[in-house]
Amino acid sequence: MASPWIRCCSLKRGAMFTRAKSSPTTEAEKKPVHHNQLSVLAQDLAIVGNLVSDGDIQIDGKVDGDVRSSKLTVGETAIVTGTIYGDHIRIAGTVKGEIVARVVVLTATARVTGDIRHDSLSIEAGAYVQGLCKRVEPDQLKQAMNTDQPENNPADSAQATRENTGAPGATVSSGPQTTGASGASAAE
């Protein structure tokens, strides 16, 4: 099959355009190339579990688990409960958990409850941050991102984050519980 592309040649003897000769394709040429494709989690989507992507993610819904991406945008309507790992992180919504990234940008609508480990941090006027912001060298960040793997059970990880941040729905107990005759529970 002839190639549909037309290439321009020199103007020797009145030849202006010629059809490109088809060349045999290699396996590498047949495979599609994906460069930083954006994955969008819509506002009406709620996910319980960890997200891992080599590409870009935009979250507008709710994620109850850890998120790992090279470039992440947490939209104004988004709520993320868990740890966020990445290279470039932009927060415009709510994050309840730790952020570990090289570049972190908090917009005026951002609400972060948790520690931020970063190389570069930008906070717009109006952003809410409750937690420790700590600048860390880039090589230490890479090491932290590689060693701080998301938990095997995302529900346990998210529950621990809720307990640590005091988020609504958190259950904190200091020991075994018993139930009395009235149905109320009391710690021993």
N, C-alpha and C positions, 0 to 999 in steps of 0.2 A: 504494500500500500504506500502510495506516495505521501510525503509529508505535506501538510496543509500550509506550512510556512513558506514564504517567498523571501529570498535573500537578494540583496542588491549586489550586482557585479560591476566590474569596470566597463567603461563605455567602448570597448574594442569592437570594431566592425558593426556598430549599431545594436549590439546586444545590451539591453538595459536591465531586464530582469530574467532570472532563471529559477526553476524550481529547485529547492534544496534536495540533494540526494539523500535518500533514507539511509540511516546508519543503524547497525545492529545496536539494540539497547541492552544495557547490562542490568543485573538485578538491582543495583543501587539506584539506577535511574527509574526503575519501575515503582519503587517504594515511595509512598507519599512522604513529604517532609513537613513536619509540624513544628513551627517556631512559636513558642510562647502563646499557645492558643488559650483564650480566656474561657474559663468555666464559670457560669453564673448560677448561684443558688437564689432563686426568686424569693420574694417577700413572703409568699404563702407556703414556703417549703420549710419543714422542720426536720432536722437530721439528728439522730442519736448515734454517735460513733465518731471515730477519728477520720479526718480527711487528710490525704497525702497526695500532692500533685507536683510534678516537675514544672508545670506551666503556671499560668496566672489564675487566681481565683478571685471572684467578687461575690461576697456574701451579703444578701439583702434579707435573708430569712433568719432562722434560729438554728444554731449548732450547739449541741450538748456533747462536747468531746474536744480532743486536741486537733489543731490544724497545722499542717506543715506544707509550705508553699514557697516558691522563690519570690513571687510578688503577690501580695494579698491586699485586697481592699475590703474593709468592713463598712458597709453602707450605713446610712443614717437609721434605717429601720431594723438593722441587724442586731442580734443578741448572740454573743459567743460566750459559752461557759466552758472554759478549759484553757490549756496552754497554747499559745500561738508561737510558731517557729517560722522564720523566714529571712529573706535578704532585705526586701523593701516591704514595709508594712504601713498601710494608711488606714487610720481608724477614724470613722465618722459616726459610728454607732456605739453600742455598749459591749464591753469586754469585762468578764468576771474571771480573771485568771492571769497568769504570768505571760509576758511578752518577751521573747528572746529574738532579737533581730539586729542586723547591721544598721539599717536606717528605719526609724520610726517617725511617722508624722501623725500628730493628733490634731484633728480639725476642731473648730469651735463647738461642734455638736458631739464630740467624743465624750464618753463616760467610761473610765477605766478604773476598775477596782482590782489591784494586783500589782506586783512588782514588774518593772521594765528594765531589762538588761539590753544595752544598746551600744553602738559606736557613735551614732549620730541621732539626736532627738530634737524634734521640732514640735512645739506646743503653741497652738493658736489661742488667742484670748477667748475665754469662754469655755474652754475644755475643762473637764472635771477629772482629776487624777487623785486616787487615794492609794498610795503604795510607795515603795522605794524605787527611785530612778537611779540606776547605776551604770556609768559608762564603763565599758569593758573593751579591751583591745580586740581587733578583728580575729586574730588567731585563737584567742580564748573563746570568742563567740562561736567559731566553727567547732571547736572542741565541745562546747556546751550543747550545741545543736545536735552533734553526733552522739553524745552520751545520754542526753535527756530524751530517750525514746518514749513515745506515747505508750501508755499502759496497755496491756493485753485486753483488759476489759474497760471499754470507754465509759461505762456507767460508773465504775469505781473511781476512775480518774475525775470525771465530772462531779461526782458526789464529794470527793475530797476537796475539789476546788470550791464547791458551794460551802463546805464546812469551814474552809480556811478564810473565805471572803465574807462569811456571814450572810450569804445570799438567802433570799426567801426559800423556804422549803428545806433548809438545812436541818439535819438531825444530828445533834451532838449528844453523845452519852459518855459517861465516865466509868461505867461498869455494867455488870449484869442488871437486868431489869426484871421486876416481878409485877404481877398484876394482882391487885387486891380484889375483894368481893365487889367493890363498886365499879370495877373495870378501869380504874385509873392506874397508871403505871408509876412506880416509884423506884428510884435507884437505891441499891443496897449500900 
